[in-house]
Amino acid sequence: MAYIDRLDWSLLQTFLAVAETGSLTAAAARLGLSQPTVGRHVQAAETALGTPLFRRHARGLALTETGADLLAPARQMQEAASRIALAAAGREERLSGVVRITASDVTALHHLPPLVARLRREEPEIEVEILPSDDSRNLLYGEADIAVRMYRPRQLDLVTRHLGDVPIGLYAATAYLDRAGRPRTTEEALRLDFVGHDRSRLLVDGFAHAGVTVTRDWFPVRCDDNAVYWELVRAGAGAGFAQRPVGDADPGVERIETGLDLPVLPIWLTAHEAIRSTPRIRRTWDLLAEGLRPLCRALPPLDPP
């Protein structure tokens, strides 16, 4: 017999997290709970509904047929709850409170700290949480208030602003170039060692776009973490790519001009429309736009928000 009245929202949140991550450990990390607590929530949900929701397999947990049937309505409930929370947050009138910003690892490491420090000086009642992540975070579900993205988000109900495009450069440590020589052509540059990615195909596809065919194994050093990637370049492990505002500001590396057709990275500010006008969100948004725009190539003035 199912006791549906005992199935509170916290149990459904846990059910969704486990269903979407496939493991108790990953769900616990997403929810900020301990793994045993997540396990108890799953058991409580299954008890309330009177049926198993998950089955174990070699790589974690998979939904049972009943669990799969519940996934869509649970997500609808999550969306409804998130809209209630966003509507309430959007009516706050104080220039105070928490603003949670998500951005790529590189942006969070190199660009956000001075802007956050400035915000704290000018608006000491605003608290800031930084979520460094190259994964897309769903602003609708409250994982962040503002996102700084290197692509245009396409979710509904989001307000976006294109701040401009950040140029990319090819760099190598001065000490490495002293040993390997300073290339003056594309052919000479391609004889250098390059730091590449492990699982990501971003660089392989980028080279292909520039008309150069390489494979993962062409890179003698590989790392998918962009912060570590840059440190490997700085240490002299090989040549590598970086945002030009980051590379040009580093005295330990030199930009290599070879004629390679390098892409640009667009910067988009994004927030949910329900909270975009909240004073603390609006103030943080405006400061981020002002502070990040100088990183970009020359663009026309910003459109009005």
URSUL-V961073 format. One record per helix or strand of 2 or more residues. SS is the DSSP state (H for helix, E for strand). FROM is the first residue (numbers start at 1). LEN is the number of residues. Records with the same first field share a line. If there is no record, write none. Layout:
SS=FROM-LEN ; FROM-LEN
This chain:
H=4-3 ; 9-13 ; 24-8 ; 35-15 ; 65-25 ; 105-18 ; 139-3 ; 174-7 ; 186-4 ; 202-8 ; 216-3 ; 226-10 ; 244-4 ; 279-15
E=54-4 ; 60-4 ; 97-7 ; 126-7 ; 146-4 ; 158-16 ; 194-3 ; 221-2 ; 239-5 ; 253-3 ; 264-9
